[in-house]
Amino acid sequence: MPHTHVSTKAEAIHDALEVFQEVHHHQPDAHEKARLVSDTIKEWEHEQVEEMHAADNAA
């Protein structure tokens, strides 16, 4: 999963859905969407934690 680099979960999910549609040429079904949302949230939260740790280490 690519890094999201956006400020909110909603933006990350929106971007992930757009990328899915571009790559697969269809909208995700319910199962694909659930997996995509879950994976995107995990990645977004992981990035937020990394940013907080980087900021703590820089201080």
Residue pairs with C-beta under 8 A, 6 or more apart in sequence:
1 16
1 39
1 40
1 43
2 19
3 43
3 47
4 11
4 12
4 15
4 16
4 40
4 43
4 44
4 47
5 47
6 12
6 15
6 44
9 40
9 41
9 44
9 45
12 40
12 41
12 43
12 44
13 36
13 37
13 40
13 41
16 36
16 37
16 39
16 40
17 27
17 28
17 33
17 36
20 28
20 32
20 36
21 27
21 28
28 36
